[in-house]
Amino acid sequence: MGAESGVSGVSDVDGFYERIDAGRFLSSGYTRGPWDPGSQHAGPPAALLGRAIEERPGGRDDMRIARITYEILRPVPIGPLELTTSVLRSGRGTEVVEAALAPAGAAPVMLARALRIRVAGESVPSVVPGPELPPPGEVGPTPFFPVPWEQGYHSAMETRFTRGAFVELGPGTCWMRMRVPLVAGEEPRPLDRVLVAADSGNGISSVVDFGRYLFVNGDLTVHLHRHPAGEWVCVEARTSVDAAGIGLADARLHDEKGPIGRSAQSLFVAPRG
């Protein structure tokens, strides 16, 4: 394992994370968020927790994540991380699995609780709306807002807006694609692609000036009615804010075949300084 810019505990691999063993990972600079050089954007750790739930030993192959809710307890630091999973409830048709992410030897900083539902095969009719958005190939790349460091989440994701932009206030619709894998040397999974993008809804649809206001999400919930396909995920987001400083970023999620689910983030909104 390497070190980025001489910083101990930061991987220099071409991916968001380097796998140390089944439950331990080393973060790379690609996980860095736009606000703090020592903290991660919540998208990569959300995807890592989702993968841990899918990979857990003894997990059932006939079930799929239908809903996953994250509690972001503290900013996730860039460095060594440990993952643990546990089954909270197991039944014939559903199960609930919890995963925790913690810096090495420390208390958890992020929790995920997933509802997995047994896959019925082809025994029920498929009722899914068709594609409603311009495909990513019809729109050009859209840059992130200015970020004071070169490597981070902003450089690891390709973004193409069909409506709005990171620097425009109001609803936004953005196709997103990973430029690097979630775990170096491992093929990205469909769920990785969705979860690494879903936490961007509040940034895509910001309604207050981020130079003057904080709008930080303390949670994230993703519902999926269909297993995603392809490299691209679209986040079609809208944010509402109350004068008391509580907001909600609500998004429809799509792949190139059509809608796949929804995401929601509860927001803490306050003046900076």
C-alpha positions in Angstrom: 0.0 0.0 0.0 1.1 3.5 -0.7 0.9 6.9 0.8 -0.4 10.1 -0.9 1.8 13.2 -0.5 3.7 11.6 2.4 0.5 11.4 4.5 0.5 8.3 6.6 -2.5 6.0 6.3 -3.7 7.4 2.9 -3.6 5.1 -0.1 -2.4 6.2 -3.5 -4.2 3.5 -5.5 -6.5 4.1 -8.5 -9.7 3.7 -6.6 -11.7 5.2 -3.7 -10.3 2.5 -1.3 -7.6 -0.2 -1.1 -8.7 -3.5 0.5 -6.5 -4.6 3.3 -8.6 -7.7 4.2 -12.3 -8.7 4.3 -13.3 -6.0 6.9 -10.5 -3.4 6.6 -9.9 -0.7 4.0 -7.5 2.2 3.4 -9.0 5.4 2.0 -7.5 7.2 -1.0 -7.5 10.9 -1.8 -10.4 10.3 -4.2 -12.7 10.0 -1.2 -11.9 13.6 -0.2 -15.0 15.9 -0.1 -15.1 19.5 -1.2 -15.3 21.1 2.3 -12.5 19.6 4.4 -9.2 18.1 3.1 -9.2 15.5 5.9 -12.8 14.3 5.5 -14.5 12.1 3.0 -17.5 12.9 0.8 -20.3 10.6 2.1 -20.8 8.9 -1.2 -17.8 6.6 -1.2 -18.3 5.3 2.4 -22.1 4.9 1.7 -21.1 2.6 -1.2 -18.6 0.8 0.9 -21.2 0.1 3.6 -23.6 -1.1 0.9 -21.0 -3.5 -0.5 -20.3 -4.8 3.0 -23.9 -5.7 3.4 -24.0 -7.5 0.1 -20.7 -9.3 0.8 -21.3 -10.3 4.4 -20.4 -13.9 5.2 -23.5 -16.2 5.1 -25.6 -13.7 3.2 -28.5 -15.0 1.1 -28.1 -14.9 -2.6 -31.9 -14.8 -3.2 -32.3 -11.3 -1.6 -31.6 -7.8 -2.8 -31.4 -4.4 -1.0 -34.6 -2.5 -1.4 -33.9 0.2 1.1 -30.8 1.4 2.9 -30.7 4.2 5.4 -27.5 5.8 6.6 -26.8 7.8 9.8 -23.8 10.0 9.4 -22.7 10.4 13.0 -19.5 12.4 12.3 -17.4 13.3 9.3 -15.6 10.2 7.9 -11.8 10.8 8.1 -9.5 9.8 5.3 -7.4 6.9 6.6 -7.8 3.3 7.7 -11.4 2.1 8.2 -13.0 -1.0 9.7 -16.4 -2.5 8.7 -18.6 -4.8 10.7 -22.0 -6.2 9.9 -24.8 -7.9 11.8 -28.3 -9.3 11.1 -31.0 -7.6 13.1 -33.9 -9.6 11.7 -34.2 -12.6 9.3 -37.4 -13.9 7.8 -38.6 -15.9 4.8 -39.2 -12.9 2.6 -37.2 -10.1 4.2 -34.2 -9.4 6.4 -32.7 -6.3 8.0 -28.9 -6.1 8.1 -26.8 -3.4 9.8 -23.3 -2.3 9.0 -21.0 0.1 10.8 -17.9 2.0 9.6 -15.3 3.2 12.0 -11.7 4.6 11.9 -9.3 1.9 13.0 -9.7 1.3 16.7 -12.3 4.1 17.2 -16.1 4.4 17.5 -18.3 4.2 14.4 -18.7 7.4 12.3 -21.4 6.0 9.9 -24.1 3.4 10.2 -26.2 1.7 7.6 -29.4 -0.3 8.0 -30.7 -2.2 5.0 -33.9 -3.9 4.2 -33.4 -6.8 1.9 -36.3 -8.5 0.1 -36.4 -11.9 -1.5 -36.3 -11.8 -5.3 -39.4 -13.4 -6.8 -37.8 -14.1 -10.2 -40.3 -13.7 -13.1 -43.4 -14.6 -11.0 -44.9 -11.0 -11.0 -45.5 -8.5 -13.8 -42.9 -5.7 -14.3 -44.4 -2.3 -14.1 -41.7 0.3 -14.7 -41.9 3.7 -16.5 -39.7 4.1 -19.6 -36.8 6.5 -19.9 -37.8 10.1 -19.4 -34.4 11.9 -19.5 -31.9 12.8 -22.2 -29.2 10.1 -22.1 -25.8 11.0 -20.9 -24.4 10.7 -24.4 -26.5 13.7 -25.5 -25.1 16.2 -22.9 -21.6 17.4 -22.3 -19.5 17.2 -19.2 -20.3 19.7 -16.4 -17.5 20.7 -14.0 -17.8 20.7 -10.3 -17.7 24.0 -8.5 -14.2 25.2 -7.7 -12.5 22.9 -5.1 -9.2 24.0 -3.5 -7.4 20.6 -3.9 -6.7 18.6 -7.0 -7.7 15.1 -6.0 -11.0 14.2 -4.4 -14.6 13.0 -5.1 -14.9 15.8 -7.6 -12.1 14.3 -9.7 -13.2 10.7 -9.3 -16.7 11.3 -10.7 -17.8 12.4 -14.2 -20.9 14.7 -14.1 -23.2 15.7 -16.9 -26.2 18.0 -16.1 -29.3 17.9 -18.2 -30.8 20.6 -15.9 -29.1 23.1 -13.6 -25.5 22.9 -12.5 -23.5 22.8 -9.3 -23.0 26.6 -9.4 -26.8 27.3 -10.1 -29.4 27.4 -7.4 -32.6 25.3 -7.8 -33.5 21.8 -8.9 -30.9 19.9 -10.9 -30.7 16.7 -12.9 -27.2 15.2 -13.2 -25.9 12.0 -14.8 -22.9 10.6 -12.8 -20.3 8.0 -13.6 -17.4 6.7 -11.5 -14.0 7.3 -13.1 -12.3 4.9 -10.6 -13.6 1.7 -8.9 -14.9 1.7 -5.4 -12.2 -0.8 -4.3 -8.9 -0.7 -6.3 -8.6 -3.8 -8.5 -12.2 -4.9 -8.1 -15.0 -4.5 -10.6 -17.6 -1.9 -9.6 -21.0 -3.4 -8.7 -24.3 -1.9 -9.8 -25.1 -0.9 -6.2 -21.7 0.8 -5.8 -22.5 3.1 -8.7 -25.9 4.1 -7.2 -24.8 4.7 -3.6 -21.6 6.6 -4.5 -23.8 9.1 -6.4 -27.0 9.3 -4.3 -25.4 11.5 -1.5 -24.9 14.3 -4.1 -28.6 15.2 -4.3 -28.2 18.2 -2.0 -25.3 19.6 -4.0 -27.0 19.0 -7.3 -30.1 20.9 -6.2 -28.7 23.5 -3.7 -31.1 26.4 -3.1 -28.9 28.5 -0.9 -25.5 30.0 -1.6 -22.9 27.6 -0.3 -20.5 30.5 0.2 -22.9 31.9 2.8 -24.7 28.9 4.2 -24.0 25.4 5.4 -26.4 22.7 4.1 -25.1 19.4 5.6 -27.0 16.1 5.5 -27.0 14.0 8.6 -28.6 11.0 6.9 -29.3 9.4 3.6 -32.0 6.9 2.6 -32.1 5.1 -0.8 -35.0 3.1 -2.0 -34.5 0.8 -5.1 -37.4 -1.0 -6.8 -35.1 -2.2 -9.6 -31.5 -3.4 -9.8 -29.5 -0.7 -11.6 -27.7 -1.5 -14.9 -24.9 0.3 -16.7 -22.2 2.7 -15.7 -24.3 5.9 -15.5 -26.7 6.9 -12.6 -28.8 10.0 -12.8 -29.8 12.0 -9.7 -32.9 14.2 -10.4 -33.0 16.3 -7.2 -35.0 19.0 -5.6 -34.3 20.7 -2.2 -36.7 22.4 0.2 -35.6 24.5 3.2 -37.7 25.8 6.1 -36.8 29.1 7.8 -36.0 27.1 11.0 -33.0 25.7 9.2 -34.3 22.1 8.4 -34.2 21.0 4.8 -34.9 18.0 2.6 -33.2 17.0 -0.6 -35.4 14.6 -2.5 -34.3 12.8 -5.7 -35.5 10.4 -8.3 -32.8 8.0 -9.3 -32.4 6.6 -12.9 -30.2 4.5 -15.0 -30.3 4.6 -18.8 -33.3 2.2 -18.9 -35.4 4.4 -16.7 -36.3 5.1 -13.0 -34.8 2.8 -10.4 -35.8 4.4 -7.1 -35.5 7.5 -4.9 -33.1 9.0 -2.3 -33.7 11.5 0.5 -31.4 13.5 2.7 -32.3 15.5 5.9 -30.4 18.8 5.9 -29.0 21.1 8.6 -29.0 24.6 7.1 -27.3 27.5 8.9 -25.4 30.7 8.1 -21.6 30.3 7.9 -19.4 31.9 10.5 
